[in-house]
Amino acid sequence: MARQIKIFDTTLRDGEQVPGAKLGLKEKLEVARQLKALKVDYIEAGFSASSLGDFKAVEAIAKEVGRGDNPPVITSLARAVKSDIDAVYNSIKHAERPLIHIVLGASNVHVEKKFNKSKEEILEMGVEAVKYAKTLLPDVQYSTEDASRADFEYLWRTIEAVVKAGATIINIPDTVGYAIPEEFGNLISRINYRLRNLNPDVILSVHCHNDLGLATSNTLAAVKNGADKVECTINGIGERAGNAALEEIVMAIKSRADYFDAYTNIVTRELKKTSRLVSNLMGLDVQVNKAIVGDNAFAHSSGIHQDGLLKSRDVYEIIRPQDVGVEEMELVLTARSGKHALRNVVQELGCTITDEEAFARLHERFLELADRQKEVYHHHVYQLLKECGLVNGSLKGNGGFTPYEIVSFQVISNDIFPTASVKIKKGEETYVQSANGDGPVDAIYSAIKNVVGLDIKLLEYKVNSISQGKEALGRASIRIEHEGKIYSARAIDTDIIKASAVAYINGINKILLDNVAGGNDQ
């Protein structure tokens, strides 16, 4: 029978320890609500003893998110001292399922250099801390900090002692990301065997850091070897190189359930939404090629890949984008794209080309354009079709699709009255509009909305540098909503304002394409 692997999210504690990522009470509550929607089993809401602000945030999360329908366990970190344990208890006691989490070093490095005490003194500190915590709450987790570098027999003596003192969860941290998967798996297997004989009701947990890029691998090795609970963060954020990424662990277990013989209760459709929320609130960009939640995780530009995907999605995708909350697979047209991908876009535009010589000429023009500007968008393909004489008389349904394209623009950026003017073309029609906004990008988006007349809500806007030098390229990515449906689009240009405007236009063109496909010409 498959085991349930419990997910302990420490985004609001370990994740928030990233320099510059400090959240206020309102933001912490927002993240905690989303973690509850994601159905994590545990939320480590902060470090209550560190400050009054952290205490109040943990308390607020315990009172709101920790109650109601099927709430997660709410916990906070404490050092093995009475004052810390009291702070944790008083901040989480309002939750329906509170847990006190105690951490104390177990390796020689921590015992001798961090605490300057003997091993026996540290062991006794841990036992006394657990005994005191048990007078306050029935559920206590004990983390043997730096366990992956600890002497095994001392580590086990510590575990045995704190379990006898009342600890209900034993957590084995790879605190500095030192472990190797096979080695860490063996460590967990040995502890699991002894712990099951000592007290089978105690939960075995792991917490892995990513200093060598192995946090997810080590965590999965632990799962395979008996760990029933894993500690992780959204987007893998955390101290130094971060923690094991929740989304990677969850999707690995789901995708390879045959190997792990396990499952989680995570609502995977909420993963992308949770990732974006944490990224936006903490100001920490997710790398574009990040597994599961990166912008390019389901984007394909290689002609070989695009050809295979258009024939069958499972040729190059082992996860459906929709399963993790991504709206759609993206085929990015570049000079590496093959004829199959170009033909697919031509068909999306409502154009049928039966003359292979004509299509070959179109493909040649497409490659010339792609070499010049890196990425090619739908309105570029439409223009190429017109230049090759392939549009007239060959469009499908309700007059087909005619995209908007930016002809020129002007922005005035200041802190008083930012304004923008745009000239936009749609077929033979040209439109000019001006607008003001909170900044130059907001102003140009307002001007574009005035032209297209669609009720659009901007959900997300990001701009990143993707090259260096005098002709550095900026990539703008957006998510917009129209009539309840979300559309993602992007654009690349040396001018980030232009890239932002073109990304917005690309999103609008996607809406128009959708309307044509549904029989609504605009």
N, C-alpha and C positions, 0 to 999 in steps of 0.2 A: 504494500500500500504506500502511495506517495506521501512524503513528509511535507508539512507546511513549513516553509522557511519564513520566520518572522522578520519584518523589516523595521529596524531602529534608525530613525532619521535624526541626524545631529547637525543638520544645516544651520539651525538657529543657535548652536553652541560652537562646535568645532568649525563649521563653515563660516560663521561670523567672525572668527579669529583672523581672517584674511585682512591685512592692513587696508584701511579705507572702506571696509564693507559693513561698518556698524549700522545697525538698523534702529529706528525708534520704535516706540510701543505700537503705533498704528501699523507700521510695516511688518513688525513681527507677528501681529495678529493676522494680518492678511496672508502671510506665508503659512502660518499654522492652520488657518481655515482651508487653504488649498491642500496642505498635506493631509488633512482629514478627508477631503474629497478624493485624494489619491489613495486613501485607505492604508496609510502606513500603520503599523501596529504600535509603534512607540514614537513619541516626539520628545527629544531632548531640547527643552525650550530655552536653555541658557545656563549661566553659571551664577546662581542666585547670590552667592556670597561675594561676588566680585564688585557689585555696585548696587545702589538703591534702584537705579534705572533697570538693571537686569532683573532684580528681585520683583519689581512691579510688573515687568513684562511677563515673566514666568507665571506670576500670580494671575494675571489677566487671562493668559492662555489656559491655565488650569480651570478657571471659573467658566470660561466660554467654550473653548474647543474641547476641554476635558470632560464635558458633561453632555447630556442629551442622548441622541440615538447612536448606539454602538461607538462610543468615543474611544480614541486611542489612549494608551497608557501615557501619562505625562510625567516626565522626570527632569531632574536638573543635576548637574555635577557637583560633587563635594569632595574636598580633600579629607583625609582620615583624621579630622579634628572636629570636636563637638560643635564649635560655632558654625562651621560650614554645614554640618548635618542639620543643625537647627534651622539655618537659613533655607535649606532645601525643603525641609518638612513644612515650614510655615508658608512657603511660596506655592507648594503643590498640593497641600492638604484639601483644597476645595475640589480637586478632580475626583471623578468617580473611581479612577484606577491609578492612584499615585504610586510612584516608585522612587526610592532613594538610590542614587548612583554614587558609589564611593570609588575613588581611584588612589592607588598607592604603588610606588615603584617596586619592581621585583628583580631587576637585573643588578649585577654587581656594580655597574656604572652608576645606576640610580641610588642604590643603597649606600655605597661608599663615597661617591663624589657629590651627589645632590643632597643627601640627607646627613652624611657624615655620621652614620650610626651603624650598629652591627645588624646582621641579618635577623638575629633573634629579636632585637628591639623593633625592627620594622614589622616583623611578623606579628608581634604582640600588639603594635599599633593598629594593624589591620583587624585583628580579632576584636579588640576593644571597640573599634569604630563600628563594626558590624553589630556587635552586641547592643551598643547604644541605639543604633538606627532601628533595630528590631523592637525596641521599646516604644517606638513612634509609629512604625508601619510594618505590616507583615512582609512586604516585598522589598528586597534589597539586592542590588546588583553590585558585585565587587569586580573591579578592573585591575588586573595585575600589569601595571604599566611597564612597557618595554619587555614584555614576556618573551618575544622572539630572540632576545639576547640574554635571557636569564639561564642560570644553571637549572637543568630540568628537575632534579630532585628537590632543590629548594623551592622552585616554582610549585611543584606538586605538594610539598609540605604546607605551603601557604594556602593553596586551594583547599586542601583537606581541612585545615584549621578554620578557615572562614566559612566553609560549608557547615561544619559542625557548630559554628557560632550562629548560623541561621541564614547565610546568604542563599538566595533563591536563583540567582543568575551568576554565572562565572563568565567574565569577558576576558578574552585573550587578545591584547593589542599588539600589533606590529607597529609600535609607536613611531619609529624613525624610518619605516619603509625598508628595513634591512633584509627581510625574509625573501626566500626563493620559493616558488609555488610547491615544488615537490617536498622541500624541507618543511615548509609551514604545514602542508597537508599531513605529513608524518607526525609533527608535533600535536596537531589537533586530534589525530587518530589515537595517539598514546594517552592524551588527557581524556578523550571521550571514553576509552575503554575503562580507565580507572574510575572516572566520575560515575559511570553507569553502575559500577559495582559499589561505589560509596553511597550515592543517592540518585536514583534514576529520575527523580522529579526535578532535579536542578537543571536549568537550561544552560547549554554551552553556546557562547557567543564569541564573535571575533570583530576586531576593529583594525582595519589596515590602512596605512598611509602609502603615498604614491611616490616616494623619493626616487625609486628606481623604475617607476612606471609600471609597477607590478601589483598595485593595490587590488584591482578587480580580479586579476588572476589568482592572487593569494586568497582572496575571499572565496572564490569559487572552489579552489582546492580545499578550503576548510569545509565548505558545504558538502563536497563529495566525501569528506572524511568524518562527517558526523556533526558539524555545527548546525544548530537549529535556529540561530538568530544571527543576523549580520548588521553591523553598524555602517552607515554610509551617508553621503550627502548628495543633494541635487547638483548636477553638473560636476560632481567630484571636487567641489571647492573645499578649502580647509587650510590648515597650517602648511607653510612651505609649498610643496608641490601638490598638496591637497589629499583628499581621502578617496576611498573606493566610491565610484559613481553609482548611485542608486539605479539610474536608468539602465546602465550596462549590466549590472548584476541581475536585475529583474528580467530583462529581455533575454539574457543568456540562459537563465533557468527556464523561462517560458519556451524559448526556441529549441533548447536541448533537454526537454523534460525526459526524453528517453535515456539520456546519460545520467542526469542528476537524480531521477526518480523523485522529483520534488516540485513544489509550486509555491507561489506567493498569492496573497489576496489583493495585490496592487491593481488598481484600475488603470491599465496601461494607456488607455486613450487620454488620460490626463497628464501623461509624461511631458509632452511638448509644452503644454500650457504652464505646467509647474516650472519647467526649465526657463521659459521666457520670464515668468514672474520673478523668480529669484535673480536672474540675470539683470533685469531692469531695475529692481529695487536696490540691489547691491552694487550696481554699476560695474559688473564683471562680465565682459563679453565672453560668449561661448565660442571657442575656435570653430571655424566653418566646417572642418572635417571631423568634428567631435562625433563619436559613435552615438547613434540613436537620435540625438537632439541638435546636432550641428546643422547649419543651413544647407550644407552639401551632402548630408547623410543620405538623401534620396534624390540627389541631382546627378544626372549622367550627361557627359559631353563626348565620350569616346564613341566613335561610329560603330565599332564592334559591339559595345555594350548596348547602344541605342537600338541597333538592329535586333539583337537578341531579346531585349525588353519588349519591343513592339510585336515580336512574335509570341512571346510568353513571359509574363512578369517574373516567374520563378527562375528564369535563366540567370538573372543577375541580382535578384532581390530575395533574401531569405526572410525578410520582415515586410509586411504590408505597411505602407506609410500610415494608413488610417488607424492601424492598431496602436500606434503611439501618439495619435492626435495630430499627425501631419496631414494637411488637406489633400495633397496630391504629389505624385512623382513628378519631377521636373526634368524635361529633356532640354538641355542648354545647347543651342546651336553655336558651334565654333568651327574653326577650320578642321578640327578632328572629326566632326560629324560626317556621317556617310549619307548616301543618297536616300536611304530608307527614312532617316530622320527628317530630311528636307521634304520628302514627299509627304510625310505625315503632317507637317506644318502646312504645306500647300493644301492638303485635303481639309485641314481644320479651317483654313481661310475660305473654304467653299469652292475651290477651283479643281477641275479635273483635267489632267494633261495626259492624253493618250499618245501623243507624238513623242517618241523617245529621243529623237534628235533635238526637239525643242526643249525637253527636260534636261538634256545634256548641256545645252547652252545656258539654261537657268542655273544649273549646278556649278558651271564654270564661273559665272558672274557671282554666285553666292560665295565661292571659295575666295575670289579676289576681295570681296567685301570683308569676309571673316578674317583674312590676313591683316587687313588694315585696322579693324576696330575690335578685335578679340571676341566679342559676342554679338550675335545677330538676333534681332527680335522680330516679332510678327509683322510690324509695320515696315521693316526693311524688306522682308520677303514679299510683302504686298507690292512695294515699290519696284522690286526686281521683276515681279510678274508683269507689271504694267510696262516697264521698259523693254521687256522681251515680247510684248504684244500677246500675252497669254491670259489677260483678265477678261476682256470684252467677250460677252457671249458664253463664257464658261463658268460663271458663278452659279452656285446652287442656292435655291430657296430664298424667297423674299428679297431678292436683290443682293444677297450675299453679305459679306463683311467688308466694311471700309474702315480702316483704322484711323485713329488720330495720330498725328505726329507733330512735334514741336519744330517750328520754322526758326524762331528766334525768341529771345527773352531778355529782360533787363530787370535787375534787382537793385534796390537802394537799401543798404543795411545801416541802421543806426538804432540808438536806444530810445528814440522818441516815436517814430512813425515808419517802421519798415514797410516798404511797398515793392510790388513786383508787377511787371507787364509781360504778357505772353502773346505771341502770334502762333496760332495753331491751325494746321491744315487737316481737312477730312475730305478726301477725294478732291474735287475741284473747288470746294468751299474753303475760305480762309476766315479765321475768327481772331479778333484782338480783344483782350480784356486786361483790366488792371484790378489790383486788390491790395489791401494792407493786411498785416498779420502780426503775430507775436515775434516773428523773426523772418529772415529772407525765405527760408524753406516754407514756413507756414503761409507766407504771403503768396508765393508762387503756386502753392497747392490750392489756395483760395481762388486765385485767378483761373486756374485750370478747371476747378469745379464750376465756376461761373460759365465757362464755355460749354462743358459737356452736359450740365443740367441733371446730373445723377445725384441721388442721395447717398453719399459715400461717407463712411466713418473710418478715419485712420486709426488702426489698432496698434501699429508698431512701425517705427522708423529707425533705421540704423545706417551709419555710413562708416566704412573702414578703408584704410589705405591698403592696397594690395601690391604695390610696387614702390621702387625708390627712384630717385634721380629727378632731372628737370621735367620729364614727362610722366611723373608718377600718376598712377591710376587710382581712382577712388571708386568703391563699389557701394551703391546705395541699395538697401533692401527695405521693402515695405510690406505690410499686411493691411488690407482694407476690407471693409465689410459693406455689402450691398444686399438689401433685402434678406438679411439673415445668413448669407453665404460669405465665406472668407476667401479672399484671393491674395496670393503672394506673388510678388514681382520684384525684379531687380534690374539694375543697369550699371554700366561701367563707363567712366569718362575721366579725362584729366581734370575737368571742372566738377567739383562735388555738387554744386548747385544744379548743374545740368544733369548729372547722374541722378540726383534726387528727383528732378522733374520728369526725366525719361522713365524712371522706375514707376512713378505715379501714372504716367500715360500708359505704360505697359500693363499695369493693373487694370486700368479702365478698359483697355482693349480686350483683356481677358473677359471682363464683364460683357462687353459687346459680343464677343465670340460665343459666350454662353447663351446670350439672348437669341442669337441667330440659330444656334443648335436647338434651342427650345421653340423656335418659330416666331420669335419676337424681334422684328427688325428695328434698329435704332439708328 
